[in-house]
């Protein structure tokens, strides 16, 4: 009889323990995402249905490191810029208890290049793999640049077009032509975009040997800067400039509208031009040549495209058919290259950051 009572007591205690565990289930936030690494723009799906809360969950709050909070169990989010992001999920249970979970997502830059023989445009990942191919909207693409307006990306392409130069804006996701303008000059040598006010496209031409300031909205040329414009600069004594321009790229400064970097292929020097915005309606943008150009290694030439990313210069080595990372302090390659993509006459470089 005693043994029977012990069994009953044991079973009762076990049932009480199990019911207590169910009663005091902890609040636990659990993040599930479709991927944690990809190329910009990166869209991920997120889900919190594996989370648990005492007496149920009343609130799901998501933060993606981009300044906006989103509420709901699941959904999708697009990261429009490269970088390391922390996704945070905070849940509140019906009893008021709260728990948080975090996960990191790495968004890598995309590298865009064109081939002027095949009339193709390639989007590459950071390993040089082709992740998208677009037909060039014009023949002989010579320069590429990406812009972002209103949260949407646009890809501008400047094409030589067998003598009919065109500046064409396309949707980089589909290749759809959004706008088309006549490009200035005759032999496009590069294209870049300054996103800081007043937001301009900048184009350098090999034949006319000039730099053109262009309104990206309507394609109108606002200013032209030729070799004679810079002749009075004390930083050019005895040096040719804009004799054989080999590319142009914009670089962000800690303040102001940033600077342009123009490659002079004859001297293998990369020159910095400070952008001086217009003051009032009776003046125009000025370019101020800066001292101490970067001397690039001769092994890199011929170069057919340049751009900046995270403090490093990236160049297209045309003969080697690769994109190489350059240390601006030495002008030499770091050993990091992107290669193996199609074509044989790669021209232009745009890094989607």
C-alpha positions as CSV (number, residue, x, y, z in Angstrom):
1,X,0.0,0.0,0.0
2,X,2.9,2.3,0.9
3,X,4.6,1.5,-2.4
4,X,1.4,2.4,-4.3
5,X,1.1,5.8,-2.5
6,X,4.7,6.6,-3.4
7,X,4.0,5.9,-7.1
8,X,0.9,8.2,-7.0
9,X,2.9,10.9,-5.3
10,X,5.7,10.6,-7.9
11,X,3.3,10.7,-10.8
12,X,1.6,13.8,-9.3
13,X,4.9,15.6,-8.8
14,X,5.9,14.7,-12.4
15,X,2.6,16.1,-13.8
16,X,3.0,19.3,-11.7
17,X,6.6,19.7,-13.0
18,X,5.5,19.3,-16.6
19,X,2.5,21.6,-16.2
20,X,4.8,24.1,-14.6
21,X,7.2,24.0,-17.5
22,X,4.4,24.7,-19.8
23,X,3.1,27.4,-17.6
24,X,6.4,29.2,-17.3
25,X,7.6,28.8,-21.0
26,X,10.3,31.4,-21.6
27,X,9.9,34.2,-24.1
28,X,12.4,33.5,-26.9
29,X,13.0,35.6,-30.1
30,X,14.2,33.6,-33.1
31,X,15.3,35.1,-36.4
32,X,15.1,33.1,-39.7
33,X,16.4,34.8,-42.9
34,X,16.7,33.6,-46.5
35,X,20.4,34.5,-46.7
36,X,23.1,36.4,-44.8
37,X,25.4,37.4,-47.6
38,X,24.9,38.7,-51.1
39,X,25.5,41.5,-53.6
40,X,23.9,44.9,-53.6
41,X,21.0,45.5,-53.9
42,X,20.3,42.5,-51.6
43,X,16.7,41.5,-50.9
44,X,16.1,39.0,-48.0
45,X,13.1,37.3,-46.6
46,X,12.8,37.3,-42.8
47,X,10.5,35.3,-40.4
48,X,10.0,35.2,-36.7
49,X,7.4,32.4,-36.5
50,X,9.8,30.1,-34.6
51,X,9.7,32.6,-31.7
52,X,7.8,31.8,-28.5
53,X,6.2,34.0,-25.9
54,X,4.4,33.4,-22.6
55,X,0.7,33.4,-23.4
56,X,1.5,34.3,-27.0
57,X,3.4,37.2,-28.7
58,X,1.8,40.6,-29.0
59,X,4.5,42.5,-30.9
60,X,7.2,41.7,-33.4
61,X,9.6,44.6,-34.1
62,X,12.4,44.4,-36.7
63,X,15.4,46.7,-37.1
64,X,17.7,46.4,-40.1
65,X,20.4,48.9,-39.4
66,X,19.0,51.3,-42.0
67,X,17.1,53.6,-39.7
68,X,13.6,52.2,-40.0
69,X,11.6,49.8,-37.8
70,X,9.2,47.3,-39.2
71,X,6.4,45.4,-37.4
72,X,5.1,42.0,-38.2
73,X,5.9,38.3,-38.1
74,X,7.5,38.1,-41.5
75,X,8.3,40.0,-44.7
76,X,11.1,41.1,-47.0
77,X,13.7,43.9,-46.9
78,X,16.1,45.3,-49.5
79,X,19.6,46.6,-48.6
80,X,20.4,49.2,-51.2
81,X,24.0,49.8,-50.2
82,X,27.0,47.6,-49.5
83,X,28.1,47.1,-45.9
84,X,27.7,45.0,-42.7
85,X,24.2,45.2,-41.2
86,X,22.8,43.9,-38.0
87,X,19.2,42.6,-38.1
88,X,17.5,42.8,-34.7
89,X,14.2,41.2,-33.7
90,X,12.5,42.2,-30.5
91,X,9.3,40.4,-29.4
92,X,7.0,41.3,-26.6
93,X,4.9,38.5,-25.1
94,X,1.3,38.9,-23.8
95,X,2.5,38.8,-20.2
96,X,4.9,41.8,-20.9
97,X,8.1,39.9,-21.1
98,X,10.6,40.8,-23.9
99,X,13.4,39.1,-25.7
100,X,15.7,40.1,-28.5
101,X,17.7,38.2,-31.2
102,X,20.2,39.5,-33.7
103,X,21.9,38.3,-36.8
104,X,24.5,39.9,-39.2
105,X,24.1,40.3,-42.9
106,X,27.0,41.2,-45.2
107,X,26.1,43.1,-48.4
108,X,29.0,43.2,-50.9
109,X,29.5,45.7,-53.7
110,X,28.8,45.0,-57.3
111,X,31.3,45.7,-60.1
112,X,30.0,46.8,-63.5
113,X,32.1,46.6,-66.6
114,X,31.3,46.7,-70.3
115,X,32.8,45.2,-73.4
116,X,32.8,47.5,-76.4
117,X,33.3,44.7,-79.0
118,X,30.5,42.5,-77.8
119,X,28.3,45.5,-76.8
120,X,27.5,43.8,-73.5
121,X,27.4,45.0,-69.9
122,X,28.4,42.7,-67.0
123,X,27.5,42.9,-63.3
124,X,30.2,41.0,-61.3
125,X,30.3,40.0,-57.6
126,X,33.3,40.6,-55.5
127,X,34.9,37.4,-56.7
128,X,34.5,38.4,-60.4
129,X,31.6,36.0,-61.1
130,X,29.1,37.3,-63.6
131,X,25.7,37.6,-61.9
132,X,23.9,39.6,-64.6
133,X,24.5,40.4,-68.3
134,X,22.7,43.2,-70.1
135,X,22.8,44.2,-73.8
136,X,24.3,47.6,-74.1
137,X,21.7,50.2,-75.2
138,X,24.2,51.6,-77.7
139,X,27.2,50.3,-79.6
140,X,30.7,50.7,-78.3
141,X,30.0,51.3,-74.6
142,X,32.9,53.3,-73.1
143,X,31.9,54.4,-69.7
144,X,29.5,53.4,-66.9
145,X,28.3,54.9,-63.7
146,X,25.5,54.2,-61.2
147,X,23.3,56.7,-59.5
148,X,20.6,56.4,-56.9
149,X,17.6,58.7,-56.8
150,X,14.6,58.2,-54.6
151,X,15.8,54.7,-53.5
152,X,16.0,53.4,-57.1
153,X,19.3,52.7,-58.9
154,X,20.0,53.9,-62.5
155,X,22.9,52.9,-64.7
156,X,24.2,55.5,-67.1
157,X,26.1,54.3,-70.2
158,X,28.1,56.5,-72.5
159,X,28.6,55.0,-76.0
160,X,30.8,56.0,-78.9
161,X,28.2,54.6,-81.2
162,X,30.4,54.6,-84.4
163,X,30.4,58.4,-84.4
164,X,26.9,58.9,-82.9
165,X,27.7,59.4,-79.2
166,X,24.9,58.6,-76.8
167,X,24.4,59.0,-73.1
168,X,21.8,56.5,-72.0
169,X,20.1,55.8,-68.7
170,X,18.9,52.3,-68.1
171,X,17.3,50.3,-65.3
172,X,20.1,48.0,-64.0
173,X,17.7,45.3,-63.0
174,X,16.1,44.9,-66.4
175,X,18.1,46.8,-69.0
176,X,15.1,48.9,-69.9
177,X,16.1,52.3,-71.4
178,X,14.8,55.2,-69.1
179,X,16.3,58.1,-71.0
180,X,18.6,58.9,-73.9
181,X,20.6,62.0,-74.7
182,X,23.4,63.0,-77.2
183,X,26.7,62.6,-75.5
184,X,29.2,65.5,-75.7
185,X,32.4,65.2,-77.8
186,X,33.5,62.3,-80.0
187,X,35.5,59.7,-78.1
188,X,34.2,58.9,-74.6
189,X,36.9,58.2,-72.1
190,X,35.0,57.7,-68.9
191,X,31.9,58.7,-66.9
192,X,31.3,59.3,-63.2
193,X,28.7,60.8,-60.9
194,X,28.9,63.2,-58.0
195,X,26.0,62.4,-55.7
196,X,26.5,65.4,-53.4
197,X,24.9,68.7,-54.2
198,X,24.6,69.9,-56.9
199,X,24.6,66.2,-58.2
200,X,26.3,66.0,-61.6
201,X,27.5,63.6,-64.2
202,X,31.1,64.1,-65.2
203,X,32.4,62.9,-68.6
204,X,35.9,63.0,-70.0
205,X,36.5,62.8,-73.8
206,X,39.7,61.5,-75.4
207,X,39.4,63.3,-78.7
208,X,38.4,66.8,-77.6
209,X,40.5,66.3,-74.4
210,X,37.9,67.9,-72.2
211,X,35.9,67.3,-69.1
212,X,32.2,67.9,-69.3
213,X,29.8,68.7,-66.4
214,X,26.4,67.3,-67.3
215,X,22.9,67.6,-65.7
216,X,21.8,64.0,-65.1
217,X,18.1,64.9,-65.4
218,X,18.1,66.2,-68.9
219,X,21.6,65.3,-70.2
220,X,22.5,69.0,-70.9
221,X,26.1,70.0,-70.8
222,X,26.6,72.8,-68.1
223,X,30.3,73.4,-68.3
224,X,33.4,72.4,-70.3
225,X,36.9,72.2,-68.9
226,X,39.8,71.8,-71.4
227,X,43.5,71.6,-71.1
228,X,43.9,75.4,-71.3
229,X,41.6,75.8,-68.3
230,X,44.3,74.1,-66.1
231,X,47.4,75.6,-67.7
232,X,47.8,78.3,-65.1
233,X,47.9,75.8,-62.2
234,X,51.3,75.7,-60.4
235,X,50.9,71.9,-60.0
236,X,51.2,71.3,-63.8
237,X,54.6,73.0,-64.5
238,X,56.2,70.8,-67.1
239,X,53.5,68.2,-67.0
240,X,50.9,67.5,-69.7
241,X,47.3,67.1,-68.6
242,X,44.3,66.0,-70.6
243,X,46.5,65.0,-73.4
244,X,45.6,61.4,-73.3
245,X,42.8,61.1,-70.6
246,X,42.3,57.5,-69.5
247,X,39.4,57.7,-67.1
248,X,37.5,59.8,-64.5
249,X,36.1,58.9,-61.1
250,X,34.4,60.8,-58.2
251,X,35.6,60.3,-54.6
252,X,33.8,61.4,-51.5
253,X,35.4,63.9,-49.1
254,X,34.7,64.4,-45.4
255,X,33.0,67.6,-46.4
256,X,31.8,69.4,-49.5
257,X,30.9,68.0,-53.0
258,X,33.9,65.7,-53.2
259,X,36.6,65.5,-55.8
260,X,37.2,64.2,-59.3
261,X,40.2,62.0,-60.2
262,X,41.3,62.1,-63.8
263,X,43.9,59.8,-65.2
264,X,46.5,61.2,-67.6
265,X,47.8,58.1,-69.5
266,X,50.8,59.8,-71.0
267,X,52.4,60.5,-67.6
268,X,50.6,57.6,-65.8
269,X,49.5,60.1,-63.2
270,X,46.1,60.3,-61.5
271,X,45.2,63.9,-60.7
272,X,42.8,65.2,-58.1
273,X,40.4,68.0,-59.0
274,X,38.5,69.6,-56.2
275,X,34.9,70.5,-57.2
276,X,34.1,74.1,-56.2
277,X,30.4,74.7,-56.5
278,X,28.9,77.8,-58.0
279,X,28.2,80.7,-55.7
280,X,25.0,82.4,-56.8
281,X,23.3,82.4,-60.2
282,X,26.0,84.4,-61.9
283,X,28.8,81.9,-61.3
284,X,29.5,78.3,-62.4
285,X,31.2,75.2,-61.0
286,X,35.0,75.4,-60.9
287,X,37.6,72.7,-60.8
288,X,40.8,73.2,-58.7
289,X,43.7,71.0,-59.5
290,X,45.4,69.6,-56.4
291,X,49.1,68.9,-55.7
292,X,50.7,65.5,-55.4
293,X,49.1,63.3,-58.1
294,X,49.2,59.5,-57.6
295,X,51.8,57.8,-59.8
296,X,50.4,54.5,-61.0
297,X,52.6,51.5,-61.8
298,X,53.4,51.1,-65.5
299,X,52.4,47.4,-65.3
300,X,48.7,48.5,-65.0
301,X,48.5,50.2,-68.4
302,X,46.6,50.4,-70.6
303,X,43.8,51.3,-68.2
304,X,40.3,51.6,-69.6
305,X,38.2,52.4,-66.4
306,X,38.7,53.6,-62.8
307,X,36.6,54.0,-59.7
308,X,37.0,54.3,-55.9
309,X,35.8,52.0,-53.1
310,X,36.6,52.1,-49.4
311,X,39.8,54.0,-49.8
312,X,41.2,51.9,-52.7
313,X,41.4,52.7,-56.3
314,X,40.1,50.1,-58.7
315,X,41.3,50.0,-62.3
316,X,40.4,48.0,-65.5
317,X,43.6,46.5,-66.9
318,X,42.5,46.2,-70.5
319,X,45.2,43.9,-71.8
320,X,45.1,41.6,-68.8
321,X,41.3,41.6,-68.9
322,X,40.9,42.1,-65.2
323,X,39.8,44.6,-62.5
324,X,42.6,45.3,-60.0
325,X,42.6,46.9,-56.6
326,X,45.3,49.6,-56.2
327,X,46.9,51.0,-53.1
328,X,46.7,54.8,-53.6
329,X,49.7,55.3,-51.3
330,X,52.0,53.4,-53.6
331,X,50.2,53.3,-57.0
332,X,50.7,49.6,-57.2
333,X,48.4,46.6,-57.2
334,X,47.5,45.0,-53.9
335,X,47.1,41.5,-55.5
336,X,43.3,41.5,-55.3
337,X,41.8,41.1,-58.8
338,X,38.5,40.2,-60.5
339,X,39.0,38.2,-63.6
340,X,37.4,35.4,-65.7
341,X,34.5,37.4,-67.0
342,X,33.6,37.3,-70.8
343,X,34.7,39.6,-73.6
344,X,38.0,40.9,-74.8
345,X,37.7,44.7,-74.9
346,X,36.6,45.7,-71.4
347,X,35.9,49.4,-71.0
348,X,34.5,51.4,-68.1
349,X,34.1,50.6,-64.5
350,X,31.3,51.4,-62.0
351,X,31.2,50.0,-58.4
352,X,27.8,49.8,-57.0
353,X,28.4,50.6,-53.3
